[in-house]
């Protein structure tokens, strides 16, 4: 577990939880983005992650309980193995979707979502959780890209993390608040 930032002041924090990617996957993703995606709206490598749960505005005093939930879920989880499955766009983002070998990422997300719901800081979305990575943001219409998929091979997330998200005119700025090493290897 690491604590990468200290949060001071303010009554509410805009938080999300995510799986962090290993450096080699981030490097390969940055190279792919540079070749295949329009430069002006690429998500920078330091902001690439697989979102587990977006919590939104949360009272600051709930932060330690949220960190505890992430640590507890990570300690019980089987380390997920993800492979790129596709590219898709919503009205505001382009994303890579992942296949989840063995369903371990889904099991981790389900466990974490339950823990966060018990803390009354999260409510599951009506649609199923999808392991994905936002690689591009756009404000106007969708660019309707069809880039070739990056060849990342098997991606094993390095940690589960809690992030602070601060909205800026240039885009969201993410600060790692705390992280826990991913779970155990499958037997």
N, C-alpha and C positions, 0 to 999 in steps of 0.2 A: 504494500500500500504506500502510495506517495501522496503528499499534499503539496500541490504545485502552486497554490495561490491562497492568499488570505482575503477574506471578504470583510470589509469594514463599512460601517454606516449603512443607511438605507433600511427601510423596513421590509421591502419585498425584493425578491431576486427572480429573474427570468432564467429558469433552469431546464436542462434536459439531461438524460442519461444516454450513453452510447458505448459501443464497442470500438476501441481504438485499433488501428491497423498497424502491422509491423512496418518498419522503415522501408524494407525492400518493396512491399506492395505500394506504399505511398510514392516511392520513386518511380515505379513502373506506371502508376496512375498519372503522375505529373507529366511524364514523357508522352503518354497516350493523349492526355488533354491537349498538350502543346501541338501535337500532330493533327488531331481530329476535331477539336472544338473551337468555336470562335473565342478569341482572346478576351474580349471585353466583359464577358459574364462568367468566366470560369470560376469555380470555387477553388480558392488557393489550397495547396496541399496541406497546410497546417489546420485547415477546417474540414478535411475529409474524415468521415466517421460513419459508422452504421448506427443510426438512431435506434435506441431501444424504447424510450418514452419521452415525449415532450411534455414537461410539467407546467410550463407557462409561469405565471407570476405566483410565487410561493413566499410565505412569511419567512424571513431570514432565520428565525428560531427553529424552523423545521429542517434546516440544512443537515445537521448532524444525524438526525433520524433517517434522512434520505441516503446519506453516505452509508449509514449502518445497513440499510436495506440492500444497497448495491453490493457491499462487502459480503453480506450473508448469502445473497443469491449467487455471487461469483464463487464463493467457497464451496457451494454445493453443486455447481454446474459441471457438466462434462464439456471440455474445451470444444467449441464449435469449429467446423471446417466448412468454409464457404467457397463457392466457385461462381464466377460471373455467368449469369444465365441470359441476360438481355439488357437492352436499353429502352427506356420509355420516357415520355414527356407528359407532364401534367400542365395545367394552365400557367404555372410559374417556374417549374424546374425540369431539368433533364436529369435522369438518374440511371444508375446501373442497378439491376436487380440480381439477387444471388440465389443459387440453389443451396440448400442447407442439408449437407450430408448427415444422415442419421437423425435429423430434427433437433439437434442439440442447441442451436441458436434459438429456435422456437421455444424449446423447453425452458431455456434460461429467461427469455423474454416473458413467458407466461408466469414463471416464478416471481420475477421482479415486479411485473405488473400487479400481481396479487399482493405483494408486500407494500407497494406504493399505494394501492387502493386501501389497504388496512390503515395506512397513515393518513388517509383522506387528502392526499396530494395529487391524485391521479385518478382518471376514469378512462377505462379502455374505450377505444374507438369501436364503432359498430362493424367496421371492416376488419378482417384478420390482419395481424401484424405481418409485414413483409420486410425481410432483410434487404435493405437498399442503401445506396450511397449517392447522395446528391452531388453531381459533378458540374452542373451548369444552372445558373439562375437567369431569368429573363422577366422583364416588366411588360413589354408589349406582347405581341402574339408569339406563339410557339414557333421556333425555327423549323420544326418538323425534320430534324436531322435523322440520319440513318447511318451513324458511324459504325465502322467495324468494331467489334468488341475487343477490349484489351485482353491479352493473354497473361493472366496473373497466376494461372495454376491454382493450387489450393491456397486459400488465404485463411490463416488461423489468427483470429484477433488476439492482440497481446494483452489487453486489459479491458475491464469495464470501468467506465468513468462517469463522473458528474461534472457537467460544464455549466458555466455562467454564460449567457448570451446577452450581449449588449447591442442594441440596434444603433447603427451609425448611418449617416447619409451614404457612405461608401459601401454599406452592407453590414451584416451582422459580424460582430467580433466575438470570438469564443475564447473563454479562459478556462483551462483545466483547473478544477477546484480540488478534486481528489480522484484517485484511481485505485483499483484492486486488481492484482494479477488474476488472469482467467483461471477457470477451474481445472479439474484433473483431466488427465488423458483418458480416453476410452480404453477399457480393458481388452 
